[in-house]
Amino acid sequence: MFISFDPITVLVVSGAFATGVLVYRRTTPSEGATALSRGERLALALGAAATVIVIGGYLGSGFRGIGHTANAQLAGVAEAVKPGVGR
Protein backbone atom coordinates (compact mmCIF):
# COMPACT_ATOMS: atom_id res chain seq x y z
CA MET A 1 0.00 0.00 0.00
CA PHE A 2 1.48 3.30 -1.10
CA ILE A 3 0.43 6.48 0.65
CA SER A 4 1.24 9.86 -0.80
CA PHE A 5 0.17 13.35 0.19
CA ASP A 6 -2.98 13.78 -1.83
CA PRO A 7 -6.60 14.71 -1.07
CA ILE A 8 -7.50 11.12 -0.14
CA THR A 9 -4.70 11.03 2.43
CA VAL A 10 -5.82 14.34 3.89
CA LEU A 11 -9.39 13.05 4.18
CA VAL A 12 -8.31 9.77 5.78
CA VAL A 13 -6.01 11.41 8.33
CA SER A 14 -8.52 14.12 9.25
CA GLY A 15 -11.21 11.44 9.57
CA ALA A 16 -8.90 9.44 11.83
CA PHE A 17 -8.27 12.46 14.07
CA ALA A 18 -11.98 13.25 14.23
CA THR A 19 -12.86 9.64 15.04
CA GLY A 20 -10.21 9.50 17.75
CA VAL A 21 -11.50 12.68 19.37
CA LEU A 22 -15.12 11.51 19.18
CA VAL A 23 -14.32 8.13 20.72
CA TYR A 24 -12.25 9.76 23.48
CA ARG A 25 -15.04 12.20 24.35
CA ARG A 26 -17.85 9.64 24.12
CA THR A 27 -16.13 7.36 26.64
CA THR A 28 -15.90 9.99 29.38
CA PRO A 29 -17.45 8.79 32.62
CA SER A 30 -20.73 10.32 33.69
CA GLU A 31 -21.37 11.71 37.15
CA GLY A 32 -20.85 9.09 39.83
CA ALA A 33 -20.32 6.23 37.39
CA THR A 34 -17.29 4.01 37.36
CA ALA A 35 -15.94 3.90 33.85
CA LEU A 36 -12.77 3.53 31.87
CA SER A 37 -9.58 5.21 33.00
CA ARG A 38 -7.94 7.93 30.94
CA GLY A 39 -5.38 5.49 29.52
CA GLU A 40 -8.06 3.01 28.48
CA ARG A 41 -10.02 5.78 26.77
CA LEU A 42 -6.87 6.91 24.97
CA ALA A 43 -6.18 3.32 23.83
CA LEU A 44 -9.71 3.03 22.44
CA ALA A 45 -9.35 6.36 20.62
CA LEU A 46 -6.00 5.36 19.09
CA GLY A 47 -7.41 2.01 18.02
CA ALA A 48 -10.37 3.69 16.35
CA ALA A 49 -8.07 6.15 14.56
CA ALA A 50 -5.82 3.33 13.35
CA THR A 51 -8.87 1.44 12.08
CA VAL A 52 -10.00 4.48 10.11
CA ILE A 53 -6.51 4.84 8.60
CA VAL A 54 -6.35 1.18 7.55
CA ILE A 55 -9.83 1.09 6.04
CA GLY A 56 -9.41 4.50 4.41
CA GLY A 57 -6.04 3.50 2.99
CA TYR A 58 -7.52 0.45 1.32
CA LEU A 59 -10.54 2.32 0.02
CA GLY A 60 -8.47 5.26 -1.16
CA SER A 61 -5.87 3.33 -3.11
CA GLY A 62 -7.96 0.30 -3.93
CA PHE A 63 -7.39 -3.34 -3.19
CA ARG A 64 -4.46 -4.87 -5.00
CA GLY A 65 -4.60 -8.52 -5.84
CA ILE A 66 -1.83 -11.01 -5.39
CA GLY A 67 0.05 -11.40 -8.64
CA HIS A 68 1.39 -14.78 -9.64
CA THR A 69 2.82 -16.42 -12.69
CA ALA A 70 1.31 -19.62 -13.97
CA ASN A 71 3.87 -22.41 -13.57
CA ALA A 72 6.53 -20.08 -12.20
CA GLN A 73 8.61 -23.06 -11.15
CA LEU A 74 8.65 -24.50 -14.65
CA ALA A 75 9.53 -21.14 -16.18
CA GLY A 76 12.58 -20.90 -13.91
CA VAL A 77 13.70 -24.39 -14.89
CA ALA A 78 13.27 -23.63 -18.60
CA GLU A 79 15.49 -20.56 -18.25
CA ALA A 80 18.19 -22.49 -16.41
CA VAL A 81 18.31 -25.40 -18.88
CA LYS A 82 18.59 -23.91 -22.33
CA PRO A 83 20.13 -26.29 -24.81
CA GLY A 84 23.48 -25.21 -26.19
CA VAL A 85 23.89 -22.20 -23.92
CA GLY A 86 26.90 -22.16 -21.62
CA ARG A 87 28.22 -25.56 -22.68
N, C-alpha and C positions, 0 to 999 in steps of 0.2 A: 504494500500500500504506500503510495507516494503522496505526501502532503506538501503543497506549495501555498504560498500566500496569495490566495485568490478570494473572491466573494464567498465561495462555499466554505472555505476555512474560517473566514470571519464569522459567518453565520453559525457554524458548528461550535466554535469557541465561545461566542457570546451566549449561545443557547446553553452550553455547559455551565458557564458562570451563573446564568440566571437560574438554571435548575438547581445548582448547588446552594445558592442563596435561598431559594424557595424551600428546599428540603430542610436546610438548617433552621429557618424561621418556623416552619410548620411543626418541627419536633420540639419546640420549646415547651417546658412543663407549664401546666396551668396552675392556678393558685391552690396550694395545699396538696397537689398531686405529686406522687413520686414518679419520676420519669427518667429518661436517659440523661447521662452526664454530658458535660460539654464535649468531652473527647469522643464519646459515642455518637453524638449528633454530628460532629465534624467528620467522623469516619463515614457516616451515612451520606453526608453531603458530597464528600469526595468520591465515594462510590457511584453516586448518581451522576456526577459530572463526568467521570470516566466512562460510564455507560453511554452517555450522550455523545461523547467524542468517538467512541468505537462505532456506534450505530451510524452517526452522522458521517464518519469517514468512509464507511462502506457505501452508504447511500450517495454520498457526494462524488466518489470516484468510481462507483460501480463495482460489482463483484467480478473478480477475474478468475476464470477457470484454471484448472490444473492442466498444463500442456504436457503432452506426451507423444512420443514417436511410436508408430506401430512397428513392432519387432525391432526395437532399439538395440537389443543384444545381437541380433543377426546382422544388422547394419554395421556394427562395430567389428564383427568378425570378418565381414566381406571387405572392409577397408584394410584390415590387417593382413589378409591372405590374398593379395592380388598376384595372379600368375605372372612370372617373369620380371617382377619389380623387386629390386634389391637382391637378386641372386646372381 
